[in-house]
């Protein structure tokens, strides 16, 4: 299911077909059932209004959840760029040879972090993750060896800054894993199908296009939620603008 939710276009297509079928099944059942009495029609209208309201509320809550997670990913991208930039400046406190080495490692590290945001291909992403882990180990080893030689308060500041760099990458990774739960998607889909069943059953008009209205509207809403909630799928992505600006500012002379 995660593969489906990763692609908002698949979410749109699946939800549209499922809801369209539900609407026409409801319409098919209405045509073969006895006509509803006036009191029964009123009860059906009340139930339709209630379930449509519930669907609207759940879609609204889900959209809010997706936007919150999107904002969180943007905030962590900014925090990561700030942590790396701060450590790049603090590296000047190291001995000259160590400082040059740490600066070079940080420049390469920023490039890998930018690639993390831009790459969508899973094999390439695995390669970037492996390179990132190796660079993290090299960075920690580089500052640790220098601070062990000169255990001063200034060196402790460098160690603290490098710790922030490593932690910020972990926070970013966690925010990309923080998605709308699959159970919430299942509940939204089930309620949407029930809405379309009732709408199709209660439709008294002759237009064949009427049962398509709700499926199209709800599917567009699902597409937007899935797009915002998916870090790598769709069209709404978190662009690493802060990391890119940092990369330009720390380019080797």
Buried (B, 14 or more C-beta within 10 A) or exposed (E): EEEBBBBBEBBBBBBBEBBBBBBBBBBEEBEEEEEBEEEEEEEBEEEBEEBBEEBBEBBEEBBEBBBEBBEBBBBBBBBBBBBBBBBBEBBEBBEEEBBEBBBEBBBBBBBBBBBBBBBEEEEEBEBBBEBBEEBBEBBBEBBBEBBEEEEEEEBEBBBEBBBBBBEBBEBBBEBBEBBBEEEBBEEBBEBBBBBBBBBBBBBEEEEEEBBBEBBBEBBEBBBBBBBBBBBBBBEBBBEBBBBBEBBEEBEEE
